[in-house]
Structures are given as structure tokens and as C-alpha cells.
Amino acid sequence: MKHKVVPKRRKAFIAVMGATGSGKSSFVNLVTGSNLNVSKSLVSCTQMVELGSQLRFGSYEVNLIDTPGFDDLERSEVEILKIIAKYLQTLHQSKIKLHGVIFLYRISDIRMSGISRRTLQLFRAICGEKAIQNTMIVTTMWDNVVFKDGVERERQLSEEPFKPFLLGNAKMHRHDKGLESAQHIISLMLRNKPCPLAIQTEMVNDRKPLLETGAGLQLSGEIQKTIHDISNQLATSEAAEEIKTTSSGRMEDAYLDDDEDYERQELLKQLTRYQREMKSLVEEYHAEGGEQQNHQNLRKLKGDIARILRRWPKRFRKNGRAREATNDETGGIPLLEIARL
């Protein structure tokens, strides 16, 4: 008596990315029956890359990869990129190719914020132009909008921020939180021909350090731009203060109003945060044996930091807050730290 041969199921790996709170973990749980933690705030519950329970789907054994969002309030974009890049690098070294990447986006967001645009650009750099055709932009939270408003927002998104993806043959679909909707999305992803992402070939095949990959350069450029913008804001604030002091001729007028003081403290905190992120990227670069061929951005960043160093001590000496500004508000990290790299 002959035994019936059961065909072996093919393995499929699909990554799920997007902002914190866009529904990544909920999507993975719905499709696979997993029990991954779900975030209800801007603090991500996904601390590391997590693999959902294996799903039998037709002739495939599907593995959904849940990733942390780049807009997590508790961790930097650099830290998140390192986590995701390391996981993707390990997959490629293990000869595992992704069937694609699902990018979840909340249709309930009235407008795309700056951090959302940064996340989208970083996502594009991670995938690269060749793998864009294997990506799918999935809009979520349709139950939180008036349907006609959501449709109009969807049209606007497809004509501007998502247009480069769609021109590269990426797909765009809606997810209504139902199992049938999620399974349809998975079935479409399984039609893709598996291929590596740009960051995988760059780090494994080309042996590039993270900072020299498209995603690393994209993120370091964004950090540099942010530091430059903060520098300009501080310069404008200093100029306004000097005009005020000169016109009054009284030293007490140089003291900051409460609102101005708070705003400057917040700017300094932001500066310190991005300073830490850039330092982390550069340290990673050195640790990976980078040849320091791409230091134009870093040199410009040092110039921005040097200019801020000349401004802030002067400003805070005026109102007697030099010690507090350089220690408490910066978490004890001197601004000079990044300039010494």
C-alpha cells in the first residue's frame, strides 16, 4: 500500500513595519493567533523584533515579523534602526529572503507629521528601490474616521507621500480590523517573488557598516538637519534677546521670561537627544570597522555643535543659569562630546 506524499509547505517571511500605535502587533495577533503585547500609546510595547506564531496559509508556512516603531518615545531612532537592521542582517545571512514588507499607516491621522515622514523615508531606504515592488502600504484605523473623509485622505496620501512607492509598483490596501481583510493582505503578499532588502545586501553582501547603508545615511542626514534647525532657532532667540537688552540698557531685562526660558530648555533637551543619537551612530560605525569615507555630514554637524557651544554659555551666564543648563538639563552630557568624535 502506497503512502500519500504530503507536499512540504514553503516558508514565507513577511515583515510588518510602521509607527507606534499603527496596529502592527494587533495585525500579527489577528492573523496568526499570537499574543504579542499591543500598544495603546506612543510608548511601543514591541521592544525587540518579534516573530508571530507560525501560520499555515495554503501551501505556505507564513512567519510575520513584528518590528518596533521608529517614533517610540522611550528609545531613539538610532536604537530602533540598529535592532531592525541586526535582525534583517541575520535573516539574510541565514539565506532567508522576505516575501515583502507591510507598512501600516493610520488613516485617522489628519496630517502626516514630521516624524511620520521621517519614518516613511527611512522605511524606503531600508527596502531600497528594487524591493519597493514587494512592499504594501496598509491603511488602518478606518473605524476612527468618517468613511468619505478617510477616502479623501487616502487619495491625498497616494498623490504625495506614498506616490514614490506606488510608482515603484508597491501596493496600497485598507485593513478594517477583520480577519478576512488581514488574510487577503497576506494572500497578496505571497504572490511576490522573495528578494532581499537594500539594507540586507548592503550589510551582508557589500559589508557596509550601518552608517554607510542607505538607511544609515538617511537617518544621519535627518539628525544633522534637526541639529542644524535647532542651532538656527537658538541663534534667532539669542539675537532677539540681545536686541532687547541693548534697547533697554538694563541688565534685568536680559533675564528670560518663563515661556522663553522653558522653550530654550526644551530646545537644549532636544539638542542633547539628537547629539546622543549621532554619537551612537558614529560609535557603531567605528565598531563595525568603518573607513570614515563618509564624514561630510559629521564635519558639518561638528560645526553646528561648535556654534551652539559658543552661544549657550554666554546666554545662560546672563541669567545666572550656566551650571543648571550644562548639567541638569542635558543629563550631565556636555555639548562638546559630539565635537570630539
Secondary structure, DSSP 8 states (H G I E B T S, - for coil): ---------EEEEEEEEE-TTSSHHHHHHHHH-------SSSS-S--S-EE---EEETTEEEEEEE---TT-SSS-HHHHHHHHHHHHHHHHHTT--EEEEEEEEETT-SS--HHHHHHHHHHHHHHHHHHGGGEEEEEE-GGGS-HHHHHHHHHHHHHTTTHHHHHTT-EEEE--S-HHHHHHHHHHHTTS-----HHHIIIIIS---GGGSHHHHHHHHHHHHHHHHHHHHHHHHHHHHHHHHHHH--GGGGS--HHHHHHHHHHHHHHHHHHHHHHHHHHHHHHTT------HHHHHHHHHHHHHHHHHHHHHHHTT-HHHHHTTTTTT--THHHHT-
